[in-house]
Amino acid sequence: MFYCILCYNLESELQAWTREKEATVMAKREAVAHSLACQGRLGPIGKLMPTTTAMTVRASREPLVLDGPFAETKEQLLGFYLVDCQSLEDALEVARRLVGDTGALEVRPLAQFYPGIGLQ
């Protein structure tokens, strides 16, 4: 089963990181991603652009398009890893290996959706 590991942190904190700090964090995550890729367990990884580039579409009589990410959260969604895991415990172990000393990783099972077929 695929699990999506969502990466959250304060954008302001990340923007304050030195190049060395960012390189250290990314090197750790790249090592974990490389290990998962060698095992054939790594799906797409995405790094989202800053929230200043985001737009939100809200449901209403006429869909409403707003500037910015208006989620009710203190931390911002920054990116994701899609990982093939045998169990939730396996996915949590991957997240433990990925997490640094800041932010949070949310782990969710992924139901694959195929238009016209439904959830698998």
Secondary structure, DSSP 8 states (H G I E B T S, - for coil): -EEEEEEEE-HHHHHT--HHHHHHHHHHHHHHHHHHHHTT-EEEEEE---GGG-EEEE-SSS-EEEES---S-SSEEEEEEEEE-SSHHHHHHHHHHH--SSSEEEEEE---EETTTEE-
